[in-house]
Amino acid sequence: MRWIDFQSGAAVPALGQGTWNMGETVARKQDEVRALQLGLDLGMTLIDTAEMYGEGGAEEVVGAAIAGRRDQVLYNLMKRGFEFDLLPWARAQGMPIMAYSPLETSGREQAALLDNPGLRAAADAHGVTPAQIALAWVLHQDGVIAIPKAVDPVHLRANRAAADLRLSAEDLAALDKAFPPPRRRRALDMR
């Protein structure tokens, strides 16, 4: 398979898979999933989709096709288990990791994260919200991509501003004290 290189260093296969008209008929979903899975097995890992394809149904088909093959890693200040071995391995392979729920999602866990005194102190020092510090911390990790969910334009702007925050060595040490990194191998956190 020939690959196309981007100036950024990223590369994609020259042959991918389209999903136009997929996800429109429930009766065809399993056939569509199997077809995408076969394409993935054959190295056609670039999949094109758009919200208008099946009014979002194509994305559901793609999600079913890649389930268990490319799992976005749960990673945030409270869920740091993958730092022990998976993150160093991925870095050595030059493979970025996509972190989902960088701000936690369940109300109780998100409150525990955002109400942490160490996180609040860092936020106060920078004049930003605890969520922005937590997101900046994830983004500070080399080789990690964060995908926080936001619908509110205020949250979207705050998330974008977090990408520009620069945490000092003192900030990072304080956050490590508040949310200790793993000292041994442990199972990956899941929802």
N, C-alpha and C positions, 0 to 999 in steps of 0.2 A: 504494500500500500504506500503510495506516495503521500507525503505530508507537506502542508503549506506552513511556512514559518512567518510569524509576525515580527515586527521590529522589536517588540517587547521581549522576544525570546519564546513566547508561547507558540505552540504548533497544533494544528488540527489535521485530521486525515482529509485528503483531497476528495474522497467520496464519503458522503454522509447519508442520512436518512431523513426524508421529509415526512410530515404528518398531516398534510392537507387532507381533509375529509375523515380523518380518524377521530374516534370518540363521538361520532354522531349517532351511531346505532349500537345499542346495548348488545344485540345478538352477535355483532362482529368484534366486540372488545377482546375476547380471548385470542382470536385469530390475529388481531392487530398487535396485541402484546407479544405473542409468540414470534411474529414477523420481526418486530423490533429487537427482541432478544436474540434471534438468529443473526440479525445484522450486527449486533454488538459482539457476538461470538466470532463473527467474520472480520472484526476490526473496524467496523463502521460506527465509531463511537461518537461522532458528531451528529446530533439530532436537532433538527430545526422544527420549531413550533411557534405558534402565535396564539394569543388569547382568543382571536376570532375563529380559530380552527375548532369547530364543534362547540363554540361558546365556552371554551375551557376544557372540553372533554378530551382534546388531544393531550393536554398536560396530564390528565388522569391516566391515560393509556401509557404515556411515557413513564410516569411515576410507578405504575405497576410493572413495566418492563425492566426498570433499573433497580427495583426494590431488592435489597440485599447485595447488590453489586457495587454501589457507590454510596455508602453511608457516611451524610453530612454529619461530623463528630460533635457531641454535646460538650461544650467547653465554655466555661466562664470562671470567675474567681472562686465560686463554690464547688465547681466540678472540674478539678484539675488532674484527674487520674491519668489521662493520656500523656501528660508531660514526662512521665517516668521512662517510657520506652517507645511508644508510638510516635510521638513528636520528634525525638531525635532520629528515629529511623526514617521518617518521612523527609526530614531535612537532608539527611545523607543521600536520599534518593532524588532530591530536588523536586519533591512532590508537595505542593501546597495542600493544606488541610482547610476544609470549610467548616467553620464553627457555627452550629445552630444554637439558638437560645442563649446568646452571649449575655443577656440580661435576665435570664430565667423566664419562665412563662407562667407557672402556677402562682397564684396570688400569695400563698404563704411563703414559698421559696423566694419569690421576687422581693417580698417585704423583708425577709431575713437578709437578703443580699444588700438591698438599698438602704436598710436601716442600720447596717453595721457601722459602729463608731469609727473604725479605721477608714472605711470608705467615705464616710461623711466628712471626716477631717481633711482628707485629700481633696474632696470636692470644694469644701470651704476655702482651702488654701488657693485653689485655682479659680474660684468664683464661678463654678459650674455645678451641675447637678451630680448626685452620686451615679446616676445611670450613665452620664457622659464619661465619668472616670472609669467605671466598669467596662464600658465599651472601648475606651482608649487603651485600657490595659490589654484587652484581647488583641486589639490592632497593633499593639507594641510587639507582640510575639512574632518573631521572624517566621515567615512561611505560613501564616495563619490568615485566613479570610473570614470576616464576620458577616453574618446575614441576619441582623435583627429585624423583626417584623415591626412595621409602623404603618398606621393608616392615617393618623392625625398629622397634618402638615407641621404642627409644632414639634412633634416627636421626630419627624423626618429631618427637620432643620437641626434639631439638637443632635441627632445621630451624625449628621454630616459634620457638624462642628466638632464632634468628638474625634473625628479622623485627623483633625489638625492639632489636637492637644499633644503636648510633649511631656511625658512623665519623667521626673528627675529620678536619680538613683535613690534618693531619700523616699520619694513617693513609692517606688517599686519595693523597697525594703519594708516600708510600713504596710503595704498591701500584702506582702508575703507573710508578715507577722500576723495580720488579721485573717488571712486565708492561706494557711501553710501549704506549700507544694508537697506533692507525694514523696515519701521516703522509700517506698517500695512499690513493686508492681501490684496493680489491682485491676479488676474488671472495669471496662469502660462504663461510664454512667449512661443510662438510658432514661427516657421519660418514665 
